[in-house]
Amino acid sequence: MTTNRPAPAHTGVLARLAGWSQRHRWTALILWIMVVAVVALGSQTAGSSYRNDFSLPGTDSQAAGDLLKKHHAAQAGGSVQIVFKDEGGLAAAKDEVVALLEKVERLPSVADVRSPYEDTAAISRDGTIGYATLTLTGTAQEVPKKDISRIVTAVEDAAPDGLHVALGGEAVRGAEEEEGGGAEGAGMLAALVILVLLFGSLVAAALPLLTALFAVGGAIGLIGLASHVFTVADFTPPIMMLVGLGVGVDYALLIFHRYRHELTHGALPDRAARTALDAAGRTVFFAGCTVIIALLGLVALGLGSLQGVALAVSLTVLVTMAASLTLLPALMAVFGNRIQRHVLRRAERSAAGGRTEGAHWRRAVGAVQRHPLVALLAAVVALLALSAPALGMRLGFADSGNDPKSSTSRQAYDFLAEGFGPGFNGPLVVTGRADAAAGSRLRQALADAAGVAATTPPLPSGDGELTTVLVFPESAPQDAATEDLVHHLREDVLPGIEKATGTDFLVGGPTAATQDFADTVAERLPLFVALVVGLSALLLMVVFRSLLIPVKAALLNLLSIAPALGAVTLVFQHGWFKVEPGPVEAFIPVMIFAIVFGLSMDYEVFLVSRIHEEWKRTRDPDLAVREALAATGKVITAAAAIMIVVFAAFVLSPSRMLQQFGLGLAVAILLDAVVIRCLVVPAVMRLIGRWAWWLPAPLARRLPKVALEGPRAD
């Protein structure tokens, strides 16, 4: 331990902000408690109005849906299928089935019930499986989940012995979805354990976690209120909690680590906090801005369902930054003396034991620097190998076929596939303004198309202006063959019918809409990636005044994202570890890209800013990298470990979407912190040497000067 040293003047905005939070520590704490309490109370009182917006203007499926709704076609509304199976035949169970349906018809949100005995097509050829159709008063998103739950409960309670009954449809799936609260709790507990091991003190470990909880609580309350004004998807809150906890603990940890570092070098608690905010606080601020830029890049995709998520998660990061820069200094002021005593005792024990902080990091980096090309090639080959499965990634949305086998929606799905064929669960809706003759020609052409198992007769709309034919593929909704069929009908079959009849036809329905969504994401992805990478690289160029550092950062961040998508593909598309195989959720790649690209900048900025600091002091590029990793390696590893356990905990969620998010983010952060930062960065920095800090003179004159590093700790 060194003696108390004079510190440089703290003139930065963040240092002044930290000073205010320390001098008015109780005021800052009370303000945060009051704001979070008021927001939470307001959110509870007003409730939330989360709603999904999967509209895709300009696509065939969207146009078909709008047309059906405009002309009051039955296919425009939401529905629930009640599926019956009796090995002895449904004819003998007619009285029980009819009595059950009469009870259901009187329930809220039920507009109409069509019995399987009213339509011979609703009973399988062998007579053992049939289905009743409940037409709802609105779409699956519009009908309250509590009403759907009442329908499910009523059917299950009234089901006679010996008759298998299950309910299917998107509305039922939505009502069955469970919350993932256990995942959040497991993640927080694991984060607390890591922090205790890192700091050796429960009080010190609790401060970053407490800061993150305040931030997440406030952000979720604000978004709940905002959902009454803006369109925010119903899956947004768990994503906010996932990102908020990881980022919140991460940011607070970076600042708190610098605070402890200052204490070990003799600074008093108040001055240590101001120095930490002036140094690490700037890194947190810049890293948070890059996360927000990456998330707001999702707006460029023009997908309504993702724009609300992007704004919500950006707000979470913003509130997290505010908590780290104002609430954390107040907490450090309250517990400063206790933390100082503990930190100094640990420093004395380390000194007495002859341990030098960061010695093993210096040795590891030295080994990489002696053989930089070997380390770089080995790491890149391994990362590219793990990335390879992502090239075959199929995008889509989970349906009842991916639900647990014990769920009623999955049982209904399996019964319908057994009785009517796999394509029955995902019919294509072909519609247009056609007369009876054109409708007959349409049906014949569709029935003759390869990959079509069956079609319905032409169905008129409520006002008689539309003709609709339901097409049942030979393959299941998520099969690649069904995707090919959608393109085949649009590109090969319908143009001929349209020319012959003079009528335009559209292919719609949930299965076609899923394909349109995936195609739209793939089409707009290059613009999104270019926008996010370009803006982030520009920020790095301004901060570090270097041309190669931003290029390196962008390439290495992409190198950690691709393997994460490869891992998601292996597990969820190919069914590794006994996971039900199916397509990857269509918005998972762009969401993982936005979040991981932003989070990777945390470590990039934290590490490179320290390298830059050492470079300016020593002018030795190799020594700068070794000393920077010796100083930051421990905290980067701890921060990454916390993020990994928080994200990985969401693999325990019952939601397939959250499982994919959790796995993708955890793998990306693991690879970024271990492989990228510990192997690839030292190797690349060794190879480019002094050129790392080169900036062409014309650019140097035009770029503004931004100081990221604060005063040195030693």
Salt bridges, closest charged atoms under 4 A:
ASP60 OD2 - ARG490 NE 3.59
GLU87 OE2 - LYS85 NZ 3.56
GLU118 OE1 - ARG114 NH1 3.99
GLU170 OE1 - ARG173 NH1 3.92
GLU262 OE1 - ARG5 NH2 2.72
GLU262 OE2 - ARG258 NE 3.53
ASP278 OD1 - ARG282 NH2 2.95
ASP403 OD1 - ARG173 NH2 2.84
ASP414 OD2 - ARG410 NE 3.14
GLU418 OE1 - LYS85 NZ 3.09
ASP463 OD2 - HIS71 ND1 2.69
GLU465 OE1 - HIS71 ND1 3.69
GLU483 OE1 - ARG394 NE 3.87
GLU491 OE2 - HIS487 ND1 3.62
ASP492 OD2 - HIS488 ND1 2.89
ASP516 OD1 - ARG490 NH1 2.67
ASP519 OD2 - HIS487 NE2 3.67
GLU580 OE2 - ARG410 NH2 3.78
GLU604 OE2 - LYS552 NZ 2.72
GLU604 OE1 - ARG677 NH1 2.29
GLU613 OE1 - ARG610 NE 3.87
GLU613 OE2 - ARG712 NH1 3.33
GLU614 OE2 - ARG610 NE 3.93
GLU614 OE1 - ARG617 NH2 2.59
GLU614 OE2 - ARG712 NH1 3.25
ASP622 OD2 - ARG686 NE 3.39
GLU627 OE2 - ARG362 NE 3.00
ASP672 OD1 - ARG677 NH2 2.97
GLU709 OE2 - HIS612 ND1 2.98
GLU709 OE1 - LYS616 NZ 3.71
ASP714 OD1 - ARG712 NH2 1.96
